[in-house]
Structures are given as C-alpha cells and as structure tokens.
C-alpha cells in the first residue's frame, strides 16, 4: 500500500526514522480514509516508538519549519505545505473510574493500537525502510470498512468506560460514514451512558455538531435516543418523542418529525445553524400540547415559546450565545408564518410583514418551511409545495416594488422631533410606529415624501402643532 504514501513527506519521514533508528507509522483517520477512497483531511497522525517530540524536532530541521511542542501531552506538530503533521510516542494507557484522563506510559505500536477508539481508526501504515507502506491491521479494521461497521479494538465496555466521549464518537462516525454500530458496542454504550456526565459539555457539543453536520443527521439522533444518551445530553429534544392518544385521536411523534425536517434541511443546505433551527423548531411542543374534544390536539404558541427557550438551551448545550443563536431564535419564531401564508390568500400586507421581520434570513426561513412539510399524503405535500412557490414569487414581487427587506424607516425619530418640537418620548415612538404600520399595510408607499406627509397628518390628529415650514415641505 505504498501508493497511499505517495506524498514526498512520507519518504522524508522514512529517512529520518532510519537515521534515528526508530520505528514510526502513520495511523488513524488518514489511513482509514485512503482505504475507503474518501477525500482525506490534511491532518496526518504519526506514531513513533520512542519520543514523538524528538522525532518531530528532527523532521522540522530537515523541512526547515517550526515545530510546536506540547510537553505536557508528549506531542508535537508542524505545518508543511497543506499538511498538518502530529507526532506522538507510542503509549499505553490506564484509567481511573472517575476520570477520562489516562495514566500514560511508553509502549509499543501494539499498545498504541489497543488504546485506539475503533478498529477502523486502529490501522497503521509502516514508514520504515524494511516494510514501507505495509498495512498493520491487528483488529481487521479493513474488513469492518467493507462491512460498514463500527467496532472497538478491545471489549466495548472497557473502551467506553475508559473514555466515555468515545460513545459520542462511535455515533458520530456511524452518522458521517453511514455505518452501523456493532451490536455489542450499542449495548455497551447503553450500559455506560451515565459516564458521559464526566465529559465537558464543550467536548460533547463538538461531537453533536459533527452529527448535525453529517449528510443524514437522523442516523446519529436515532442512535443517541435509542441508547439513552440523548436524554442525558439534550433532554429537551428527547422529550419530543412519543404519541399520546385520547378518544382515539393521536398527534404525530414530534421527535421523528423533527428528524425528517432535519434531514430535509440537510439535503438543501450545509448551514449548521439552519440545521439547528430545524432541531429547535418544534422544541416547545411538549410544553404547549393541549387536547380538547372539538379540535383534538393543539400546540398553540409553540413557535413563540420555542423562540424564548432557544437562549437557555443554547446556554445549556454550550452553543454560542451570539448572532448564531439569534438566527435560530428568529427561525423558530417565524417558522409557521410562510406555512400560514401558503394556506391562505396571500396579501401584499402579510408578505411585507414577513419580509420586514425575516430580513436577509427570508430565504433560510423559506427553506426551513419547505423542509417542514413531512406529510405522507402526496396530494397535500404537492399542494403545500405549489403554494410555497406562489408565496416565494409574491415575496420577490413585493420586495422588488417596496424594498421592505432590512427596512429602515424613511422618517427618523429626529425628523419627528424637529417637525413637532418634541423631546424624546412616547409620542415620538407612537408616530414612528404609525408610519411603519401604514407602510406595511400598504396605506402609503415606502418613500420619504409619502411617509413625511403621513407623519404630519398623524401629528395633527394627535393634537400636535406643526412648524409652518415643515407643513409646506
């Protein structure tokens, strides 16, 4: 398999290893991806039987590049062209029950492969002169790739108990690669799930985001739910699952509906935050669920309550509390609006208001709403999506005519104060709001002159005196 080591840097590593009289190997994701025929990342992990730092230093001298050394971890790294090389000495690890931080000591390549998370990541390619390019695959990871299975080198109870983050990683790899997780490993994750609590939320959300960003995220969320991890790391989402039936009337399972919407969005966009909006769009349905004999099940106000829940949920998950969160919050708050428009006669006023509230995010909102149509009734689905096309055309027509997207008031608060001799206060806000409503309702065009005339008339109506010069403007 020397053709997998065709980059000149591998020959240089072989020469340095020969001169230093140490054994070294490429391990992990690079080997896996080359065997799978996937586009590989430019991160290359090199294991040295000896000091990874000393070896990296010698390589850095030969390449004329700076080496970053991390003595506490016994690792070093360097950048060479487009490649990022990471060096570590072969080691074996043991763990305490209350921590995922291992007790580390030097070891052989076999020790190092034993400590790897999965068989598909435990394969190594030799960088040694005697067997350059030879695949060392003690756990038959190549066969697991062929069978599309995630399996652990050691017994999965040991692998997951030692480092509970590997439970999330198993599900993440299964989702990214569309593999199955070995039955014994699934059982071990379920058995060890509580140990995820010793992992930092930041590490958990990093793996969760990689699941969300996968081609078909539902694969991972189904695993997370089935093994009980979802209820520990994201209980609000797990609470969506289930169907309640009263008087023979049941509602849809909002967990599996959410996964359908998420997969639909994933087919349309690689925007991580639009995918999070899909996850959150019905998050308040358990809290707003009501039943009455006349209407059956309702979830009135779930979009507003859901939007209010987003900051707290982002905080708990250690997701960013910035414009990304506000985008998701906006999507959740508005996600029903285009659906309602698609059901009713679409008025210019309703479209203006939607454009005003959604701003530049209107296209993302329409994408989310398109994805939210998951009915199995093909006639209904076709009708909804045809109506969505009408709404999209109406949005385009109104925007071209009225320029409401990211609307700025044509008359400012200062204009109002100058015209009526007012100081900042409630009256100024009332007049500005009246102008905005008149434009959104189509009573007046979105222009400075029309808005100014309306402002003067509104002021007179409220008993304000108008400067003669303003009146003739």
Buried (B, 14 or more C-beta within 10 A) or exposed (E): BEEBBEBEBBBBBBBBBBEBEBBBBBBBBBBBBBBBEEEBEEEBBBBBBBBBBBBBBBBBEBBEEEBEBEEEEBBBBBBBEEBBBBBBBBBBBEBEEEEBEBEBEBBEBEBBBBBBBBBBBBBBBBBBEEEBBBBBBBBBBBEBBEEEBBBBBEEBBBBBBBBBBBBBBBBBBBBBBEBBBBEEBBBBBBBBBEBBEBBEBEBBBBBBBBBBBBEBBBBBBBBBBEBBBBBBBBEBBBBBBEEEEEEEEEBBBBBBBBBBBBBBBBEBBEBBBBBBBBBBBBBBBBBBBEBEEEEBBEBEEBBBBBBEBBBEBBEBBBBEEEEBBBBBBBBBBBBBBBBEBBEEEBBBBBBBBBBBBBEEBBEBBBBBBBBBBBEEEEEEEEBBEEBBEEBBEBBEEBBEEBEBBEBEBBBEBEBBBEBBEBEEEEBBEBBBEBBBEBBBEBEBBBEEEBBBBBBBEBBEEEEBEBEEEBEEE
